[in-house]
Amino acid sequence: MYPHILRPEEPYGLVLTFLNTLEIERGELVDTINGPRELREWLTKAGLIHDERSRGWLECAPVLREILLEAHALREDLLRLVEAFSLRETISGSALFGLNRVLGVTRASVSLVITPEKTTLARHDWASAPLSVLAPIALDAVHLLTNTDPTRTRRCAAPQCIRWFEDTSKGGRRRWCSMQTCGNRAKAAKHRRRLSSNA
């Protein structure tokens, strides 16, 4: 059994981070979880491996390869779901089936955790099958699809970026996945265009 603290101040970080394991680098599509080792590192870093059973699955090469195939299939389904949701289009039945298939292996309960600083909801998952290590991602996607304004779930406006983000800004006008990267590049390009037009 392992807990995940559901933090409202970090909305849908798990599912969007998972979708953003596909990136564009130098004009090429790059999958940052393209192999078993990369998937094991990502799952561990994301905090999804907490018990001996799930750790054992990641050490078993055939099981880890199976989880990798399932992770790629889930990511493809979630990309279609989130894109349709953000555009307010009809959600594909096959993508919905893929999501529900992963949710079907979920074994979980929740409990209220009260500390002097704050009150939070803790979710306790049991890893009952290899596919269940992906269930928290699927559950996070469900929360995104059922609790957010579709216009606030966006793909970065930069032409060479495919990253997703949740716009939590007050005005709801955020365009970039990150101001430090895509936002600054867009500003610099705009500045160069202005200089060249004035020359």
C-alpha positions as CSV (number, residue, x, y, z in Angstrom):
1,M,0.0,0.0,0.0
2,Y,1.4,3.4,-0.8
3,P,-0.1,6.9,-0.4
4,H,-0.2,9.8,-2.9
5,I,-1.1,13.2,-1.4
6,L,-3.5,14.9,-3.7
7,R,-2.3,18.5,-3.8
8,P,-4.7,21.0,-5.3
9,E,-1.9,23.5,-5.8
10,E,-0.3,21.1,-8.3
11,P,-3.2,20.5,-10.6
12,Y,-3.0,17.4,-12.8
13,G,0.8,17.4,-12.7
14,L,1.0,13.7,-13.1
15,V,-1.1,13.2,-16.2
16,L,0.3,16.3,-18.0
17,T,3.9,15.4,-17.1
18,F,3.2,11.9,-18.5
19,L,1.8,13.4,-21.8
20,N,4.9,15.6,-21.9
21,T,7.2,12.6,-22.1
22,L,6.8,13.2,-25.9
23,E,8.8,16.3,-26.9
24,I,10.2,18.1,-30.0
25,E,14.0,18.5,-30.0
26,R,15.7,20.1,-33.0
27,G,12.5,19.4,-35.1
28,E,12.4,15.7,-34.2
29,L,9.8,13.9,-32.0
30,V,11.6,12.4,-29.0
31,D,10.1,9.9,-26.6
32,T,11.7,10.3,-23.2
33,I,10.3,6.9,-22.0
34,N,11.2,5.0,-25.2
35,G,12.8,2.1,-23.3
36,P,12.3,0.0,-20.1
37,R,15.1,1.7,-18.3
38,E,13.7,5.2,-19.0
39,L,10.2,4.1,-18.0
40,R,11.5,2.6,-14.7
41,E,13.3,5.9,-14.0
42,W,10.2,8.0,-14.8
43,L,7.9,5.9,-12.7
44,T,10.3,6.1,-9.8
45,K,10.8,9.8,-10.1
46,A,7.0,10.3,-10.4
47,G,6.6,8.6,-7.1
48,L,4.5,5.7,-8.4
49,I,6.7,2.9,-7.1
50,H,6.4,2.4,-3.3
51,D,5.9,-1.2,-2.5
52,E,8.0,-4.4,-2.9
53,R,5.6,-5.9,-5.4
54,S,5.8,-3.0,-7.9
55,R,9.6,-2.7,-7.4
56,G,9.8,-6.4,-8.2
57,W,7.9,-5.9,-11.5
58,L,10.3,-3.2,-12.5
59,E,13.2,-5.6,-11.9
60,C,11.7,-8.3,-14.1
61,A,12.6,-7.6,-17.7
62,P,9.5,-9.2,-19.4
63,V,7.1,-7.6,-17.0
64,L,8.8,-4.2,-17.4
65,R,8.5,-4.5,-21.2
66,E,4.8,-5.3,-20.8
67,I,4.4,-2.2,-18.6
68,L,6.2,-0.1,-21.2
69,L,3.8,-1.2,-24.0
70,E,0.9,-0.5,-21.7
71,A,2.4,3.0,-20.8
72,H,2.7,3.9,-24.5
73,A,-0.8,2.7,-25.3
74,L,-2.2,4.7,-22.3
75,R,-0.3,7.8,-23.3
76,E,-1.7,7.6,-26.8
77,D,-5.2,7.2,-25.4
78,L,-4.7,10.1,-23.0
79,L,-3.3,12.4,-25.7
80,R,-6.5,11.8,-27.8
81,L,-8.7,12.3,-24.7
82,V,-7.1,15.5,-23.6
83,E,-6.9,17.0,-27.0
84,A,-10.6,16.2,-27.7
85,F,-11.5,17.6,-24.3
86,S,-9.5,20.8,-24.8
87,L,-11.1,21.4,-28.2
88,R,-14.5,20.4,-26.9
89,E,-14.7,17.6,-29.5
90,T,-16.3,14.2,-29.1
91,I,-14.1,11.8,-27.2
92,S,-13.1,8.7,-29.0
93,G,-14.7,5.5,-27.7
94,S,-11.4,3.5,-28.1
95,A,-9.4,6.1,-26.2
96,L,-12.1,6.0,-23.4
97,F,-11.9,2.2,-23.4
98,G,-8.1,2.4,-22.9
99,L,-8.4,4.7,-20.0
100,N,-11.1,2.7,-18.3
101,R,-9.1,-0.5,-18.8
102,V,-6.3,0.9,-16.7
103,L,-8.8,2.3,-14.2
104,G,-10.3,-1.2,-13.9
105,V,-7.2,-2.5,-12.1
106,T,-7.2,0.3,-9.5
107,R,-7.4,-0.9,-6.0
108,A,-7.5,2.1,-3.7
109,S,-9.0,3.9,-0.8
110,V,-8.7,7.5,0.5
111,S,-8.2,8.9,4.0
112,L,-8.2,12.4,5.4
113,V,-4.7,13.5,6.7
114,I,-4.8,16.4,9.2
115,T,-1.6,18.1,10.3
116,P,-1.1,21.5,12.1
117,E,-0.3,23.1,8.7
118,K,-3.1,21.7,6.5
119,T,-5.7,19.1,5.8
120,T,-5.2,16.9,2.7
121,L,-6.7,13.9,1.1
122,A,-4.4,10.9,0.8
123,R,-5.1,8.1,-1.7
124,H,-3.8,4.7,-0.9
125,D,-3.1,2.3,-3.8
126,W,-2.5,-1.4,-3.9
127,A,-0.3,-2.7,-6.7
128,S,-2.3,-5.8,-7.6
129,A,-1.2,-6.2,-11.2
130,P,1.6,-4.7,-13.3
131,L,-0.8,-2.5,-15.1
132,S,-1.8,-0.9,-11.7
133,V,1.4,1.1,-11.6
134,L,-0.1,3.3,-14.3
135,A,-3.5,3.6,-12.6
136,P,-2.7,6.9,-10.7
137,I,-1.9,8.5,-14.1
138,A,-5.3,7.4,-15.4
139,L,-7.1,8.6,-12.2
140,D,-5.4,12.0,-12.5
141,A,-6.6,12.2,-16.1
142,V,-10.2,11.5,-14.9
143,H,-9.9,14.4,-12.4
144,L,-8.6,16.6,-15.2
145,L,-11.5,15.7,-17.6
146,T,-14.2,16.0,-14.9
147,N,-13.1,19.0,-12.8
148,T,-11.6,21.6,-15.2
149,D,-12.6,24.1,-17.7
150,P,-11.5,22.6,-21.1
151,T,-10.3,26.0,-22.3
152,R,-7.7,26.0,-19.5
153,T,-6.1,22.8,-20.7
154,R,-3.8,23.8,-23.5
155,R,-0.9,22.8,-25.8
156,C,2.0,25.2,-25.8
157,A,1.5,27.9,-28.5
158,A,5.2,27.6,-29.6
159,P,5.3,26.1,-33.1
160,Q,8.1,23.6,-32.2
161,C,6.6,22.5,-28.8
162,I,3.9,19.9,-28.1
163,R,3.9,20.2,-24.3
164,W,0.6,20.4,-22.4
165,F,-0.1,22.6,-19.4
166,E,-3.1,23.7,-17.2
167,D,-3.6,27.4,-17.3
168,T,-4.1,28.4,-13.7
169,S,-3.3,32.1,-14.3
170,K,-5.9,34.6,-13.0
171,G,-6.7,36.0,-16.5
172,G,-6.5,32.6,-18.2
173,R,-4.4,34.0,-21.0
174,R,-1.2,31.9,-20.6
175,R,0.1,30.7,-23.9
176,W,3.4,29.0,-23.2
177,C,4.4,25.8,-21.3
178,S,7.1,27.8,-19.7
179,M,8.1,31.5,-19.9
180,Q,11.7,30.5,-19.3
181,T,11.9,28.4,-22.5
182,C,9.1,28.8,-25.1
183,G,7.9,32.2,-23.8
184,N,11.4,33.8,-23.9
185,R,12.1,32.3,-27.3
186,A,8.9,33.7,-28.7
187,K,9.6,37.1,-27.2
188,A,13.2,37.1,-28.6
189,A,11.9,36.1,-32.1
190,K,9.3,38.9,-32.0
191,H,12.0,41.4,-31.0
192,R,14.2,40.2,-33.9
193,R,11.4,40.6,-36.3
194,R,10.7,44.2,-35.0
195,L,14.4,45.1,-35.4
196,S,14.6,43.7,-38.9
197,S,11.4,45.5,-40.0
198,N,12.8,48.8,-38.7
199,A,16.2,48.4,-40.4
